[in-house]
């Protein structure tokens, strides 16, 4: 019995691209703020966000290639790791914003 995956794989791949785009925009904003305020912690956070954006986009491309070969389930490990990394970076960004210089 063959299963029709419908548009779900395509929506999932688009979600990876959107997530990478959002991370890239946030990385640019955090980098700009860190460089303008001369805060090395904020600048390092921007670099980490940029790396997370690249990793997210790369994983999305790898998933796309895998789905073109054969549809398969997404392993839970990379998804949990990416979710944890995004939460950690978001918490660090909030911490830097709260402890940053006023004004």
ABEGO torsion letter per residue (X at the ends): XBBBAEAAAAAAAAAAAAAAAAAAAAAAAAAAAAAAAGBAAAAAAAAAAAAAAAAAAAAAAAAAAAAAABBBBBBAAAAAAAAAAAAAAAAAAAAAAAABBBX
